Amino acid sequence: MQTVSTAHPMDELKNRLRLILNVLPPGSDIYYIDYPVHGNGGDLLIMKGTEAFFKENRIRVRARFSVLDFPDGLAVPKDHILVLHGGGNFGDLYPAHQKLREKVVADYPGNRVVMLPQTIFYKDVREFERTAAILNRHPDVHLYVRDTLSLDMARDKFGRCGVYLSPDMAHQLWPIRGRTDPDKELLRFLRTDIEKTAGQDRLEASGTGDCLDWSTLYSRTEQRTIRVFSGVLRKGKGKLPVGQIWSRYTDRLVKKAVDRFGHYRTVQTSRLHGHILSCLMDKPNVLIDNAYGKNASYFRTWTQGIASARLLAEPANKQSGGKL
């Protein structure tokens, strides 16, 4: 008699993150670099998943630095691994994070560098070539990417690096239990930044459902508090354990997102982590693509087998997921 698997597809995605242990072994000593100190809840979900992954695998975080407070000339023990936060900022759209990533690779040739799952996108092929020259000089760089387009680009450019395919680190949070009695019908969780599309604009104009983004989910007081944390780290004045306080505060911010999503029966979103959070909550959701194909590529690579999720739209000005 054939055995039928009852495992949820999200179980498989969470389990696949264990492949990262091939280069970041259980019990490792690490520095965790470029953790987010801003109001993008997607990055906060990635951070929470990353920290949960570290804890589950007894990976010891000896220091944490954001893009705001990573110091010049930092002494790092040779047996410590430098682990860079994952997400969607690998490329030339978000230069501050890319410059930090490249600085770490260039300044620490004697330490293993592990870059957690990223999406790659460059507008300028010359910038991509410059990044490749830096990464390929390092003897022990390992890059995880979140979709097959990024995988193809990384394997083409980063010939001396280990390049691997992996889901987003937020999948480590599966499952997230939300409320069982949603009292509203539709949440439209839509981008308001440089990655939104004309197709999304037309959808917004139809006027149904409640519209939110990370910037409107969090109150003015919460956004002001986030800016205070950023300012303290940027100025280097914090003798208090700012990172520990930020970690507790972001627990509150993530919980607010979970609670808000829990009020709705369905979600339409152009935010990748609006989609991933909905999947983590096993909530019906429709994913709309972003301006350069990141969302569609992620869906086709990882989440198209989830019954509660579907892909609605291609970007209005498609750029092949960042392929140059």
C-alpha positions in Angstrom: 0.0 0.0 0.0 1.4 3.4 -1.0 1.9 5.9 1.8 0.5 9.4 1.1 2.5 12.2 2.6 0.5 14.6 4.8 3.3 17.1 5.2 2.5 20.7 4.4 4.7 22.3 1.6 5.8 24.9 4.2 7.3 22.1 6.3 9.5 21.3 3.3 10.6 24.9 2.8 11.5 25.2 6.5 13.4 22.0 6.4 15.3 23.1 3.3 16.9 25.9 5.3 19.0 23.2 7.0 21.1 23.0 3.9 22.7 26.2 5.1 24.3 24.2 7.9 26.7 22.7 5.2 28.7 26.0 5.4 27.4 27.3 8.7 27.7 24.2 11.0 25.8 23.8 14.2 27.7 25.2 17.1 29.6 27.8 15.0 30.7 31.2 16.4 29.5 34.0 14.2 29.2 37.7 13.8 25.7 38.6 12.4 26.0 41.6 10.1 23.5 44.0 8.5 20.6 43.1 10.7 17.7 45.6 9.9 17.1 48.7 12.0 14.2 50.2 10.0 10.4 49.8 9.6 10.3 47.3 6.7 8.5 44.4 8.4 9.7 42.0 5.7 13.3 42.4 6.9 12.1 42.1 10.5 10.5 38.7 9.6 13.8 37.6 8.0 15.7 38.7 11.1 13.3 36.8 13.4 13.6 33.7 11.2 17.4 34.0 11.2 17.7 34.3 14.9 15.3 31.3 15.4 17.6 29.3 13.0 20.7 30.3 15.0 19.0 29.2 18.2 17.7 25.9 16.9 21.2 25.0 15.6 23.2 26.2 18.6 24.9 28.9 16.4 26.5 31.3 18.8 26.2 35.0 17.8 29.2 36.7 19.4 28.4 40.2 18.0 25.7 41.9 15.9 26.1 44.9 13.7 23.7 46.9 11.5 24.6 48.9 8.4 24.6 51.9 10.8 27.2 50.8 13.3 29.6 48.4 11.7 33.0 49.8 12.7 36.1 50.2 10.6 39.0 48.0 11.7 36.9 45.5 13.6 39.0 42.6 14.9 37.4 39.3 14.2 38.8 36.0 15.4 39.9 33.8 12.5 37.6 30.9 13.6 34.5 33.1 13.6 32.2 33.1 10.5 30.8 36.4 9.2 27.1 36.0 8.4 25.3 38.6 6.4 21.6 39.2 6.7 19.4 38.0 3.8 16.7 39.7 1.8 16.3 41.6 -1.4 19.0 44.2 -1.3 21.8 42.5 -3.2 22.6 44.8 -6.1 22.6 48.5 -6.9 19.1 49.5 -5.8 20.2 49.7 -2.1 23.8 50.8 -2.2 24.4 51.2 1.6 23.8 47.6 2.2 25.7 46.5 -0.9 28.7 48.6 0.1 28.8 47.0 3.6 28.5 43.5 2.1 31.5 44.2 -0.2 33.5 45.8 2.6 33.1 42.7 4.8 34.3 40.5 1.9 37.2 42.7 1.0 38.4 43.4 4.6 38.2 39.8 6.0 39.9 37.4 3.6 40.8 35.1 6.4 37.2 34.5 7.6 34.5 32.5 6.0 31.7 34.8 4.8 28.1 33.4 4.5 25.4 35.5 2.8 22.0 34.4 3.8 19.3 34.0 1.1 19.1 37.1 -1.2 17.5 38.2 -4.5 20.0 39.7 -7.0 19.1 42.7 -9.1 21.4 45.2 -10.9 20.4 48.0 -13.2 24.0 48.5 -14.3 26.0 45.5 -15.5 29.2 47.4 -14.6 28.2 47.4 -11.0 27.6 43.7 -11.2 31.1 43.2 -12.6 32.6 45.3 -9.9 30.9 43.2 -7.2 32.0 40.0 -8.8 35.6 41.1 -8.8 35.5 41.7 -5.0 33.7 38.5 -4.2 35.9 36.4 -6.4 39.1 37.6 -4.7 37.9 36.0 -1.4 38.7 32.3 -0.9 35.8 31.4 1.2 32.5 33.2 0.3 29.2 31.4 0.3 26.1 33.0 -1.2 22.5 31.7 -0.9 20.0 33.1 -3.3 16.2 32.9 -3.2 15.2 32.2 -6.8 16.5 30.5 -9.9 17.1 33.7 -11.8 19.4 34.9 -9.1 21.0 31.5 -9.1 21.8 31.7 -12.8 23.3 35.2 -12.5 25.3 34.3 -9.4 26.8 31.2 -10.9 27.7 33.1 -14.1 29.5 36.0 -12.2 30.8 34.5 -8.9 32.9 31.7 -10.2 35.1 31.4 -7.1 32.2 31.5 -4.6 29.9 28.8 -3.3 26.4 29.6 -4.7 23.3 27.8 -3.5 19.5 28.0 -3.8 17.5 28.5 -0.6 14.1 29.8 0.5 13.9 33.0 2.5 14.9 32.8 6.2 11.4 33.8 7.3 10.3 30.3 6.6 12.0 29.2 9.8 9.0 30.8 11.6 6.5 28.3 10.3 3.9 27.8 11.6 2.6 31.2 12.9 -0.7 30.7 14.6 -3.1 33.7 14.0 -6.6 34.2 15.1 -9.1 31.6 14.0 -12.1 34.1 13.6 -11.1 36.7 11.0 -13.7 39.5 11.0 -12.8 41.3 7.7 -12.7 40.1 4.2 -9.8 41.5 2.2 -6.4 43.1 3.1 -4.5 44.7 0.2 -0.9 44.9 1.4 0.7 46.9 -1.4 4.1 48.5 -2.0 4.4 52.3 -1.9 8.1 52.5 -3.0 10.3 52.2 -6.1 9.3 48.6 -6.7 5.6 49.2 -7.2 4.1 48.8 -10.7 1.4 50.5 -12.9 -0.6 47.3 -12.6 -0.7 47.7 -8.9 -1.9 51.3 -9.3 -4.8 50.1 -11.4 -5.7 47.5 -8.7 -5.6 50.1 -6.0 -7.9 52.3 -8.0 -10.7 49.7 -7.9 -11.2 50.6 -4.2 -12.1 47.3 -2.6 -10.6 46.0 0.6 -8.4 47.8 3.2 -5.0 49.1 1.9 -1.9 49.0 4.0 1.9 48.9 3.6 4.6 48.6 6.3 4.7 52.4 6.5 1.0 52.6 7.3 0.8 49.5 9.4 3.1 51.1 12.0 1.9 54.2 13.9 3.7 57.5 13.9 4.9 56.8 17.4 6.3 53.4 16.4 8.0 55.0 13.3 9.5 57.7 15.5 10.8 55.0 17.9 12.4 53.2 15.0 14.1 56.4 14.0 15.4 56.8 17.6 17.0 53.4 17.5 18.6 54.2 14.1 19.9 57.5 15.4 21.5 56.0 18.5 23.3 53.3 16.4 24.4 55.8 13.7 25.9 58.1 16.3 27.6 55.3 18.2 26.4 56.8 21.5 24.6 53.8 22.9 26.2 52.3 26.0 22.9 50.6 26.6 22.5 47.2 24.9 20.7 48.8 22.0 20.6 45.6 19.9 18.9 43.7 22.7 16.3 46.4 23.2 15.7 46.6 19.5 15.2 42.8 19.4 12.5 43.0 22.0 10.9 46.0 20.3 10.8 44.2 16.9 9.0 41.3 18.6 6.2 43.8 19.2 6.3 45.1 15.6 6.2 41.6 14.1 3.4 40.6 16.5 1.4 43.7 15.3 1.8 42.5 11.7 0.6 39.0 12.6 -2.4 40.4 14.5 -3.4 42.7 11.7 -3.2 40.0 9.1 -5.1 37.7 11.4 -8.2 40.0 11.1 -8.6 39.2 7.3 -9.8 36.2 5.5 -7.7 36.8 2.4 -4.7 39.0 1.5 -3.7 40.6 -1.8 -0.1 41.8 -1.7 2.8 43.1 -3.8 5.1 42.7 -0.8 7.0 39.4 -0.9 6.8 39.2 2.8 3.1 40.0 2.8 2.9 36.8 0.8 5.4 34.9 3.0 3.7 36.0 6.2 0.3 34.9 4.8 1.8 31.5 3.9 3.3 31.3 7.4 -0.2 31.8 8.8 -1.7 29.4 6.2 -3.9 32.3 5.0 -5.3 32.5 1.4 -3.4 35.1 -0.5 -2.7 36.5 -4.0 0.8 37.7 -4.8 1.2 40.6 -7.3 4.6 41.0 -8.9 7.0 43.8 -8.2 8.7 46.1 -10.7 11.6 43.7 -11.6 10.0 40.3 -11.2 11.3 39.3 -7.8 7.9 38.2 -6.5 6.9 36.0 -9.4 10.3 34.4 -9.5 10.1 33.6 -5.8 6.6 32.2 -6.2 7.6 29.9 -9.1 10.7 28.7 -7.3 9.2 28.0 -3.9 5.5 28.7 -3.1 3.5 27.8 -6.2 2.7 24.4 -4.6 0.9 26.0 -1.6 -2.8 25.6 -2.1 -3.7 28.8 -0.4 -1.4 31.0 -2.5 -1.6 32.1 -6.2 0.2 34.6 -8.4 -2.0 37.3 -10.0 0.1 39.6 -12.1 3.3 40.2 -14.0 5.1 43.6 -13.6 3.8 46.2 -16.0 7.4 47.0 -17.1 9.0 43.5 -16.9 12.8 43.4 -16.6 13.3 39.6 -16.5 13.9 39.4 -12.7 17.1 41.5 -12.9 18.8 39.4 -15.6 21.3 41.6 -17.4 
